[in-house]
Amino acid sequence: MTSTVQVILDALPMLLQGVLITLKIVIISLSFAFVIGLITGLMNTSHSKFLRIISTVYVDLIRGTPLLVQVFFIYFGLPVFLDIRVPAEIAGIVALSLNAGAYISEVFRAGIISIDKGQVEAARSLGFNRFLTMRLVILPQAVRRMLPAFVNQFIISIKDTSLLSVIGIQELTQRGEIIISTNFRSFEIWGIVGIFYFIIIYALTRLSHLLERRFDIK
Amino acid sequence: MIVVQNLKKKFGSLEVLKDISTTIQEKEVVCVIGPSGSGKSTFLRCLNLLEEVTSGRVVIGDVEVTSPKTNIDKLRENVGMVFQNFNLFPHLTVLKNIMLAPKHLKKMEKQFNEKQAMSLLDKVGLAGKRDEFPERLSGGQKQRIAIARALAMSPRVMLFDEPTSALDPEMVGEVLLVMKELARDGITMIVVTHEMGFAREVADRVIFMDGGYIVEEGTPSEIFESPRHERTKAFLGKLS
């Protein structure tokens, strides 16, 4: 029987490629999610009832259904309905973006409403319109407060990418499964896959602590 | 300069301003006094539409404030406001607090903007604090910065909403001193205040409000030495 070390060394190149794909999906999805979250979060704090309803429906729908169902719906369901073909990776990114976007939307909303009303009044009394007040006064303060919640969502989304293995995306978890199906060494492979996730998330956590310290100046 | 006609303001079914009419001249310093809940802060906040007006007219200069067609943001550039709780922007340094509005609203060139901000800081006696963040300042210092920030837009009118009410007693003086200088500079000022000494010394006119009405207005000596209305007498009597 091959030694544990040898098993891991053999699997390493393939797993590392999986790490890259996982990172790629996470970075792309979270970038989209951030934009979606910002826009729908702002919509939710706007004066227009119409905009508030749209964003509330979006957030409730996403938060009320499992990510796995969303992935299946977007990869299998929608293409049938629309009569198109969607590559797995695109479907995965769309699902993850929409999913994380809904949670980030709530983070933005909570952050924005946490800022003292006096800040809005001070900005408006100087002559800033709503948009500039948001951009120059409210968001810069809110985003600092939101940092821990963002990191939390990022961590969840990184782990959620493993669900995308079900539609055959060759990310870290899927590669683990493939390797195990040829060498049957679950202990070593799931162990090392877990370690890779841990390293990614731990690095992010350290980075966020660094950022939090840097932004500590109010 | 400022004309207020039959101003009314309701919060739900609560009528806070019942029927306010008054005229304020250019360069006039007006102090608004009265018991809490008399509507004086609401009156002030209606002048720059921080509160929506229920009915009546407000005109500042040649701008019909209460007309729906008015660009209220443009008007507010000319009407500075100082709040009880300072409301400095905590994420910006003192200097950037002052430079923010001229930079984005007047597109003022950076060098000129900074020079103006420094001279305003000099004026309020805080040039040494230019790079501090607001949380490192005392209440009195914060309020002086807030005044400088409002002045940076060169407003024609300054509204003060109980500017010393949130301050420790030993810091009230430094803020009032800055306000006195402004009054001397000839800027139109409307000051809602509980500082009777300031009103007596600096105001051209004192307005006494109670229960959503202007009960009485006149020169400081008219109001403080020989008030005509019972309610004014009762209010001033409680203070002494």
Interface residues (C-beta under 8 A of the other chain):
Chain A: D116 G118 Q119 E121 A122 A123 R124 S125 L126 G127 F128 N129 L132 L136 V137 P140 Q141 R144 I217 K218
Chain B: N48 L50 D73 K74 R76 E77 V79 G80 M81 F83 N85 N87 L88 F89 P90 H91 L100 A101 H104 L105 F133 P134 E135 A146 R149 A150 M153
